[in-house]
Amino acid sequence: MLNRETDSVPEQESAHLSVIPRDQHTISRQQISENALKVLYRLNKSGYEAYLVGGGVRDLLLGKRPKDFDVTTNATPEQVRKLFRNCRLVGRRFRLAHVMFGPEIIEVATFRGHHEHADESKNIAQQGKNGMLLRDNVYGNIEEDAQRRDFTINSLYYSVADFSVRDYTGGLNDLRAGQIRLIGDPETRYREDPVRMLRAVRFAAKLQMSISPETAAPIAHLASLLRDIPAARLFEEALKLLQAGYGYETYLKLREYQLFQPLFPVICRHFTPNGDSPMEKILAQVLKNTDHRIQNDMRVNPAFLFAAMLWYPLIELAQKLTQEGGLTYHDAFALAMNDILDEQCRSLAIPKRITALIRDIWTLQLRLSRRQGKRAHKLLEQPKFRAAYDLLALRAEAEHSAELQRLADWWGSFQAASVSQQKAMVNTLDDDSDGNAARRRRRPRRRTPRREGNGA
């Protein structure tokens, strides 16, 4: 989406414009969404300034295919709505116009201005006690807008009037140097919106760039400001960080800059100095697998990702409740699921539809070893069986467990087998040593004598 995290910088900091003509850059209209061009042309023909801006321009200059295209203009949101019947206005913190073309949405933002120019009587700019920007609808010109964007590489403008690229902040130089650099004073900008720290890490991982020293310096000691961000917003940011095709590299950078802890405090308690615990191994592997699937246009499920990430904190708590609370493991496991998800959701507001799937995947882990009779076929029919099987395979790899690996191999073969082969596999379980050991451990049910007159 549009890089809306654009706030004030001191007025004495003037923009230095560099205009790169069409014959000196690589952006072609053929690379731009037809719907984005429609919006740009209509605004331009109606007498307004109109530019393609942000990540779309950045990615085109890097030779990448943009995920979406965003527009900025000197037209107000209300004026944009008058030009497009397929437009709706959204947002309070940042008032925006969404021009809808079926599934594609072109986001149109009005140039942002300096807070010093705000009309206080209209209450259009508000900041919280920590300097966080709560509301920002101060409009200005393109020079002010450029200074109020987050990073220099996102402050590049493509003009539909003459097809030039306009650079007010040195973004092209940073793009060439592979540097993520904040516009303005880093600490002030992070306090205005702490999510910028996550964005810096995300762009560094996505674009394989480095974060400039002055941009990186305040991050570690300001990381705790993320606790002031609504958990619902942090959940969306977490998906951008971990489910965009470069999650493993992002995870490493989040740990490097001490940003992982505010997002996943439950997990951070289980980190080890050498980074070689089963939890850290499964965390690394599930992120690498997720990256591979995304890069190969395969579907990914956030429920599986979170189920794998939180598995070892879950079983550690379940074991603790069993030992200290006198509960059966089944009851302790159910209670631990509630506690782990409740604690994690205080940081990231994972929706209930996803936590329900996480519970299903976790619960199936306890059932996968019970394969006798009709159980194996019934498990195979469970909607989340495949996700549960994948988690079992990850556990076997992370723990280097021969027992778990045999179980995972069995289920892998069972899924691929014919009906007759599946029946034979289940029948042979009676002769399997693991099955015999399990039967020996099972105590026979004791029948209590029926009492007379108990209403049975």
Buried (B, 14 or more C-beta within 10 A) or exposed (E): BBBBBBBBBEEEEEBEEBEBEBEEBEBEBEBBBEBBBBBBEBBBEBEBBBBBBBBBBBBBBBEEEBEBBBBBBBBBBEBBBEBBEEBEBEBEEBBBBBBBBEEEBBBBBBBBBBBEEBEEEEEBBBBEEEBBBEBBBBBBEBBBBBBBBBBBBBBBBBBBEEBBBBBBBBBBBBBEEEBBBBBBBBBBBBBBBBBBBBBBBBBBBBBEBBBBEEBBEBBEEBBEBBBEBEBEEBBEBBBBBBBBBBBBBBBBBBBBBBBBBBBBBBBBEBBEEEEEBBBBBBBBBBBBBBBEBBEEEEEBBBBBBBBBBBBBBBBBBBBEBBEEEEBEBEBBBBBBBEBBBEBBBEBBBBEEEBBEBBBBBBBBBEBBBEBBEEBBBEBBEBEBBBBBBBBBBBBBBBBEBEEBBEBBEBBEEBEEEEEEEBEEBBEEBEEBEBBEEBEEEEEEEEEEEEEEEEEE
